[in-house]
Amino acid sequence: MLRNATKSVLVLAMLAAAGCASIPERDGVMEDARVSVNAARNNPQVVSYAPAELDQAVGTLRQADDLAARGGRTGEVHQLAMLASQRAAFAQDAARTRSEQAALMVQRRANDAQATANQSQRQADSAQAQATAAQRQAEEAQRVASSMQVPADAYAPPAYDYRRRQNEPVYEANVTYVRAVVGPPQQRCWVDRERVGGSSGVNIPGAIIGGVIGGILGHQIGGGHGQDIATGIGVVGGAAVGANVGRGPDGPVYTQNVQRCEYVPTSASLDYWDVTYTYGGYEHRVQMMTQPGPTIWVNARGEPRV
């Protein structure tokens, strides 16, 4: 009887041991899940770009460990372990995709910044080209203005030594053009009492300023009597243009002192004769103090001699 009781105790002990060992000590499915989850944990891209998916994988693996520790069924434990592996793999894929998208975004921003820089450079180059062109135009305008200025000694009488040298041979040269040159015209100014405003609408100050400027510009053209005519035309034309500047509707009528100026030919005597002649097949010009005849005497180099 004691022997039968001993057998019963051994059988119960073996059954109890079999019931407690429902989950093997080393489970391949669980090991695979741990490897997948740990790989995701150690990946910086997953930590940075897929933290939520990583937390889900870690939490699922923890549930599988807790169920196995409580003696849960192998099928349920394996199901949780495989779900943890899937979520770890999904976290890896999501992190890779988001990392590539972030890299593309950075590259796109870099390209946009480069395009903006290129556009700014093109605009700067265009502005530089415009500034250079404006500088050239200003220099050209300054050159033209300088060429239009009359030197202070432009009307000074010539001082050439046309005396014949001893034993110097002379020859006759045909005179082709003669122009008498007198001193510059004089400016005469006076003050008038002018009616301003009303229905006429004439810009009196503008006409005065225009006349003065027109006279100055006209005086730069030609010489002699033609220069006087050009000066008068400049005065009239400038006054006409200036009179129409700033015209507006009728306003109140009032009077004011207005200065008027005009250029009149000088009464000074003749300054010199501008003479053009030909010798040796070439045209020459000279300024003479006496009026020449149809020919003048020149030396072998074509220089005048008297």
Residue pairs with C-beta under 8 A, 6 or more apart in sequence:
20 71
22 71
22 72
22 73
22 74
23 68
23 71
23 72
23 74
23 77
27 68
27 74
27 77
27 78
27 81
29 77
29 78
29 81
29 82
30 64
30 65
30 68
30 77
30 78
30 81
32 81
32 85
33 61
33 64
33 81
33 82
33 84
33 85
33 88
34 61
36 57
36 84
36 85
36 88
36 89
37 57
37 58
37 61
37 84
37 85
37 88
39 88
39 92
40 46
40 54
40 57
40 88
40 89
40 91
40 92
41 47
41 54
41 58
43 92
43 95
45 95
45 96
45 99
46 53
46 54
46 91
46 92
46 95
47 54
48 95
48 99
49 94
49 95
49 98
49 99
49 102
50 91
50 92
50 94
50 95
50 98
53 87
53 90
53 91
53 94
53 95
54 88
54 91
56 87
56 91
57 84
57 85
57 87
57 88
57 90
57 91
58 84
60 80
60 83
60 84
60 87
61 80
61 81
61 84
63 80
63 84
64 77
64 80
64 81
64 84
67 76
67 77
67 80
68 77
148 217
148 220
150 184
150 219
150 220
155 181
155 183
155 184
155 271
157 271
157 272
157 289
158 272
158 287
158 288
158 289
160 286
160 287
160 304
162 288
162 303
162 304
162 305
162 306
163 305
163 306
164 170
164 297
164 299
164 305
164 306
165 299
165 305
168 299
168 305
169 299
169 300
170 297
170 298
170 299
170 305
171 279
171 297
171 298
171 299
171 300
172 295
172 296
172 297
172 298
173 277
173 278
173 279
173 284
173 295
173 296
173 297
173 298
173 302
174 277
174 278
174 294
174 295
175 275
175 276
175 277
175 292
175 293
175 294
175 295
175 296
176 276
176 277
176 278
176 283
177 275
177 276
178 273
178 274
178 275
178 276
178 291
178 292
179 223
179 224
179 273
179 274
179 275
180 224
180 270
180 273
180 274
180 291
181 223
181 224
181 270
181 271
181 272
181 273
181 274
181 287
182 224
182 265
182 266
182 268
182 269
182 270
182 271
183 266
183 268
183 271
184 219
184 266
185 219
185 227
185 228
185 231
185 263
185 264
185 265
185 266
186 263
186 264
186 265
186 266
187 215
187 261
187 262
187 263
188 261
188 262
188 263
188 264
189 259
189 260
189 261
189 262
190 259
190 260
190 261
191 257
191 258
191 259
191 260
192 257
192 258
192 259
192 260
193 255
193 256
193 257
193 258
194 204
194 255
194 256
194 257
194 258
195 253
195 254
195 255
196 204
196 253
196 254
196 255
196 256
197 250
197 251
197 252
197 253
197 254
198 250
198 251
198 253
199 250
201 247
201 248
201 249
201 250
202 243
202 247
203 242
203 243
203 244
203 245
203 246
203 247
204 243
204 258
205 242
205 258
206 242
206 243
206 244
206 245
206 246
207 239
207 240
207 242
207 243
208 239
208 242
208 258
208 259
208 260
208 261
209 238
209 242
210 237
210 238
210 239
210 240
210 241
210 242
210 243
210 245
211 235
211 236
211 238
211 239
211 242
211 260
211 261
211 262
212 235
212 238
212 261
213 238
213 242
214 233
214 234
214 235
214 236
214 237
214 238
214 239
214 241
215 231
215 232
215 234
215 235
215 238
215 261
215 262
215 263
216 234
217 234
217 238
218 230
218 231
218 232
218 233
218 234
218 235
218 237
219 227
219 230
219 231
219 234
219 263
221 227
221 230
221 234
222 229
222 230
223 274
228 263
228 265
231 263
232 263
235 262
235 263
272 287
272 288
272 289
273 287
273 288
273 289
273 290
273 291
273 292
274 285
274 287
275 285
275 286
275 287
275 288
275 292
275 296
276 283
276 284
276 285
277 283
277 284
277 286
277 292
277 295
277 296
277 298
278 284
279 298
279 302
280 302
282 302
284 298
284 302
286 304
288 296
288 304
296 304
297 304
297 305
297 306
298 304
298 305
299 305
